[in-house]
């Protein structure tokens, strides 16, 4: 790796950088630091095709923005020497990966920015294991961020504006667009919904996959997985199909036990009342 300096005027921002928003106070602080101590860490850039000695910033967008802010104020000139590492053979996927990893390891992106950046990496062919290794994020965190892609436009906007907390938005990913809009309207009217209350409303007592006694391949409906619990519980979305398959499986169990038992009784209650039975005598 060779570090050299190039003039500030030769640098241009990369429009594909995953970071879309920057905190103004933080940017001002970085500009003040650069004004006092200079750029302490180099930027990663690549040459711009068709432009002689012109470079696109791949890593170091905040530093570049802070430098441009100082230039606009006349505190540095276009000839200001910026330390860079020039990488000539970077593909678009490589550029996105470097920018994403740098942003995830430094000042946090917003959750939606993380979701968009991670989605691009996955769609670019990078495996979940590679993303975890390169970003330092756990598999669970990556999957939880990717789940935010399931938010409808209104819910995404509410999260970006701070109307919803991240935990509320995560809970809403378990519901469809219509359900999300309904709960969001209630929240905007002043109703209080915790993340757990949203989950309870969205899941609406759906049966868990773990409760099935029939082969799962018989089920043709969709399944929702709650990525925001420790055990990542999954639920059947089609309760009617679940009940039909479960009933058929119970009937098969009845036939199996009738072959060896004196009698078989099926109860649809949650528990069998104690008064229906009495303790058998020894040997009976």
QUIZIHU-V371881 format. One record per pair of residues at least 12 apart in sequence whose ideal C-beta (glycine too) atoms are under 7 Angstrom apart, sorted by the first residue. I is the first residue (numbers start at 1). J is the second residue. Records with the same first field share a line. If there is no record, write none. Layout:
I->J, J
This chain:
1->85
3->42, 83, 85
4->84, 86
5->81, 82, 83
6->55, 82, 84
7->78, 79, 80, 81
8->67, 71, 76, 78, 80, 82
9->78, 79
10->53, 54, 55
11->45, 55, 57, 64, 82
12->48, 54, 56
13->57, 61, 64
14->56, 57, 58, 95, 99
16->95, 96
17->61, 99
18->99, 100, 103, 109, 113, 116, 117
19->61, 103, 109, 113
20->113
21->110
22->62, 65
26->107
27->62, 65, 66, 69
30->62, 63, 66
31->66, 69, 70
34->66, 67, 70
35->70, 75
39->63, 82, 83
42->83, 84, 85
43->57, 59, 60, 63, 64, 82, 84
44->58, 59, 60, 85, 87, 98
45->57, 58, 84, 86
46->58, 86, 87, 88, 90, 95
47->86, 88
55->84, 86
58->90, 95, 98, 99
59->98, 99, 102
62->107
67->80, 82
93->124
96->120, 121, 124
97->121, 126, 134
100->117, 121
101->134, 135
104->135, 137
105->135, 136
110->160
111->145, 148, 159, 166
112->148, 156, 159, 160
114->145
115->145, 146, 148, 149
118->131, 142, 145, 146
119->146, 149
128->142
143->227
144->170, 227, 228
147->173, 227
148->169, 173
150->173
151->169, 172, 173, 180
152->177, 180, 181
154->181, 184
155->169, 172, 180, 184
158->184
163->187, 188
164->187
167->195
168->193, 195, 198
170->195, 228
171->195, 198, 199, 202, 228
172->198
174->199, 202, 203, 224, 226
175->202
179->202
183->198, 201
199->226
203->235
206->235, 236, 237, 239
207->235, 236, 239, 242
208->233, 234, 235
209->223, 234, 235, 236
212->246
213->246, 249
214->245, 246, 248, 249
218->245
219->236, 241, 242, 245
220->241
221->236, 237, 238, 241
222->237
223->235, 236, 237
224->237
250->266
254->266
